[in-house]
Amino acid sequence: MRHAFDQNVGVLRRMFASKLSGVFNILVIGIALSLPAGMYVLLQNAQGLVDQFSGTPQISLFMSRDAKAADVDALRKQLEQQPEIERVQFVPRAQALEQLKKSSGLSDVIGGLSQNPLPDAFIVYPRPNQAEALDRLRTELAKLPKVEQAQLDSAWAYKLEALLKFGRMLVLILASLLSLALVAITFNTIRLQILTQREEIEVSKLIGATNAFIRRPFLYFGAIQGLLGGITAWLIISVSLMLLNHQLVGLAELYASQFALHPLSLGDSLTLLFFSMYLGWLGAWLSVARHLSQIEPR
C-alpha cells in the first residue's frame, strides 16, 4: 500500500515538473470556465434586479366612459370568478382624479377641468407570474364587456425576463462547448504524458502492474488539473466582480440605489469546482482508455 502511494506521488510530481506548461494549462481551463460561469453570475444578478423593480404584476382595466354602476358590478363578478385572478381592486374615477392631483403637482390645472376625464378602473392582481400567461390573461380581460383598455404593468420586466431565459440557454450552449474543449485539453495532456512515460509503463506491466494501477495517477492528475482550473475560474470571477462593484458604486448613487453584483453562492462555487474536477477526470479517463491499451511489453 505504501509502495503504491509513493509511486502515485512520484508520477504526479513528474507530471507537474514542467511548471510553465502546467500553469498555462490551468490558466486556459480557468479562463474557459470563467466565461460561462461569469455570464451565469451576471444573469443571476439581472434576475434579482428584475424581481426588485417589477414587484407584484398588475393588470389595469379601464372601463368605457358610458359604463354604469350595474356594469361595474357585473364586471367585478366576472373578474372574481376568474381562477387566474387572486384579487381585484376597484378605483372609481373620482378617486383616480384625486390621486392624479396629488402625484402630478398640477392640482390647479386639474381643478379647472369642467368634468373628470378619467374612467373607472379595476386593478387586477393575477396569480400567474409567467410573462406568456400574463399576456394571455390581459388579452382575455380586454375582451370583457365595457372594458376599453387593458394594460399590463411592469411589462418591460417580463420582456427582460424572456431575454434572460434566452441568455440562460446561451450560457448552457457555451458551457457545453467549452466543457468539450476542456476535456480535449486534458485528453491531449494525458496522451503526451503516456507517450513520455511509455517505457516506464512497459516495465511496470512486465513486473505485474495492472492497468488500474497504472491508470490511477493519470486520473489523479486530470482531476487535480481540473480542480485547479476551477479554482482559477472562481478567482477570476471574484476579482472581476469586485472591480465591477467598485465602478457600480457611483452609478448606483446616481439612481439612488444600492445595487451591487453578488458573487457566486457557496452552492454554485462548489458546483463549479466539482464540475471542473469531473471534466479533468473525464478527459484523463478517455485518454488513458484510448492509449494505455496500445502499450504492451515487448
Secondary structure as GFF3:
##gff-version 3
##sequence-region A 1 298
A	DSSP	alpha_helix	2	15	.	.	.	ID=ss1
A	DSSP	alpha_helix	19	54	.	.	.	ID=ss2
A	DSSP	beta_strand	59	63	.	.	.	ID=ss3
A	DSSP	alpha_helix	69	80	.	.	.	ID=ss4
A	DSSP	beta_strand	85	91	.	.	.	ID=ss5
A	DSSP	alpha_helix	93	104	.	.	.	ID=ss6
A	DSSP	alpha_helix	107	111	.	.	.	ID=ss7
A	DSSP	beta_strand	121	126	.	.	.	ID=ss8
A	DSSP	alpha_helix	131	142	.	.	.	ID=ss9
A	DSSP	beta_strand	147	152	.	.	.	ID=ss10
A	DSSP	alpha_helix	155	196	.	.	.	ID=ss11
A	DSSP	alpha_helix	198	206	.	.	.	ID=ss12
A	DSSP	alpha_helix	211	254	.	.	.	ID=ss13
A	DSSP	alpha_helix	266	291	.	.	.	ID=ss14
A	DSSP	three_ten_helix	292	294	.	.	.	ID=ss15
###
